[in-house]
């Protein structure tokens, strides 16, 4: 079942109420894409409104591109454009 971790635990329910279930299956491996990265970015914006310190890692959009396509950067142009918003 897709899910995410948060601290405090109540933050998970707040984020999923606003953003829907975390797209875990788009977070890593062959299914990694911008959908999970966008969810994390949106969650960070919502969380930032109520916090003093926030660390955000936007991993999934680029983490696996080179594993999928090899070292040809021309093949990840779409992923680079998606993250550069």
Secondary structure, DSSP 8 states (H G I E B T S, - for coil): ------SSHHHHHHHHHHH-S--GGGTSGGG--HHHHHHHHHHHHHHHTT-S-------HHHHTHHHHH-S-GGGGHHHHHHH--
